[in-house]
Amino acid sequence: MSDDYEARLQAWVGRELLTRRFGQDPVNVPMIRHWVEAMEDDNPVHLDEAAARETGRDGVVAPASMVQAWTMRGYAASIRPDPAPTGSDELTALLAEGGYTSVVATDSEFEFVRELAPGDRVSVEEVVQSISPEKKTGLGAGRFISTLRTYRDADGEVVATQGWRLLRFRPAAKPQPKALRPRPPVNPDNAFWFEAAREHRLVIQRCADCKSLRHPPGPCCPQCGSFAWDTVEAQGDGHVYSYVVNHHPRHPAFDYPLVVAVIELTEGTRLIANMTGVAPADVEIGMPVVVDWIDPDPDLSLPAFRPAEAKER
């Protein structure tokens, strides 16, 4: 990082991230009840007045670890943020300028001065204590931002402090594997066809009785009704019977624009396949084509078709 950027970051040390701000509600028993039930905290001083007085307190008190909860701004603030940026917003933007766009909390250390009771109004303010030089971490290169949050009551007396440390880091670049091509629906009637395709053989189902060829595969001959069948191996050439050029919706396993064609094989059957080796604008109905196998991953091979060269026609 440049010396200028480092100086701008370090200038934040000692500055206020959050000006003193009161929580939306005073300490109250309903929220204490929600907290202790969620935390399974059965200490009676939090809900039982008599039990609390037996310990010398004036009444019930909130769990000490709730102090931060009393100053949280809630859901409304997340959808209607203050129009004026806070110091925290400004520092976050400066860190993002350096590429430190991700965040994870690493430390929280409380010191409690006094217990809070129903009716207390709690405020919080936050000051930057330190910003570390760039460190290499398992998450990526980043900086530790240490701040001090001070919690006060309505009279301004300190009730607790919280040392808070975040790691703002630059996410390590990870190569993203290409998405797998969607799996074809393989069933007992067509498994033979996909097995042959994995061997780069284009086969056509044939009725064993009337010798009619058919595709897509099926259990019964549509001509004579016979359930007996075998296969013949196609020559692998034909022509474009029809085609479309897909632009949307996009799937990450494909490159777009994507030509999807109905190919009529020399044997007379048709199948749907991608076109390769040709720009979408150059595809024509009637164009002679030959099979050109694609292997999108080790478990899948599919026939595609490319324009036939003169010597292949």
C-alpha positions, 0 to 999 in steps of 0.5 A, a space after each residue: 500500500 502507498 504511504 499516503 494510504 497508510 497515513 490516511 488509515 492511521 489518521 483514524 486512530 483516536 477518532 470517533 467511529 460512533 458519536 454517543 447514541 442512546 438505545 431505542 428503548 430503556 432496559 425492560 423486563 420483557 427483553 430480559 425474559 427473551 434473553 434469559 430464555 434464549 440463553 437458558 440463564 436460570 439466575 433468579 435475580 433477572 426476573 424474580 424481584 424477591 430473589 433479587 432483593 434477597 441478594 441486596 439488590 433493589 430489584 431485578 437486574 439485566 444480565 451483564 452481557 446484554 449491555 450491547 443489546 440495549 443499544 442495537 438499532 434493530 431491523 428498521 435502521 438496516 432498511 432506513 439508515 441515517 442519511 448522514 454517514 457516520 465515522 464507521 461508514 467513512 472508515 469502512 469506505 476507506 478500507 474498501 478502497 484498499 480492497 479490504 471488503 470482507 469482515 470477521 469479528 475476532 475479539 470482544 472483551 467486556 468490563 462491567 462497572 455496574 449492573 443495569 436495572 429496568 428503566 436505565 437508558 443506555 448509550 454507546 460511543 466508539 473510538 478507534 484504538 489502533 489499525 494494524 499494518 497489513 497482515 497475512 491471514 488464512 482468510 486473506 491479507 487484512 488489517 485488525 481494527 481495534 476499537 473501544 465502545 463505552 456504554 453509559 447511563 442517562 447521567 453519563 456514568 460509565 456502566 461498561 466498556 467493550 474492547 472490540 476487534 475486527 479483521 477487515 480483509 481482502 478475500 483471497 482469490 479462489 479459482 472457481 471450477 466451471 459448473 457441471 453441465 446439467 445431467 441428462 435424464 438417464 433411464 432403463 430405456 435410454 441408458 444404452 445410448 448414453 453408454 455408447 456416447 461415452 465411447 464416442 459412438 453414435 447409435 440409433 435404436 432399431 426395431 428387431 422385427 420391422 427394422 424401423 429406426 427410432 429416436 429418441 429411444 423407447 421401449 416399444 416400436 411406434 410402427 409395429 408395436 414390437 418390444 424387441 430391438 437392437 442398435 445400428 451405429 450411425 455414420 455421424 453425418 447429416 444436415 441442419 433441419 432446424 435451429 435456434 440461438 439461445 441467449 437466455 436464461 444463461 447457465 454457467 456450464 455453457 458459453 453463449 450465444 448457444 446454437 441448439 440444432 435439430 440434426 437430421 442424420 443420413 439414416 433419417 432419424 433426428 436428434 437435438 444437439 449443440 453446434 460447434 465450430 461455427 458462429 451463430 450467424 453462419 448456421 443455415 438450414 440444410 447445412 451439411 454437418 458431421 458429429 463432433 464429440 464434446 466431453 464437458 466432464 469425465 462422466 459425460 460425453 455428448 454428440 455435437 455437430 460441426 459444419 462438414 468440410 468439402 471432403 467430408 460431404 
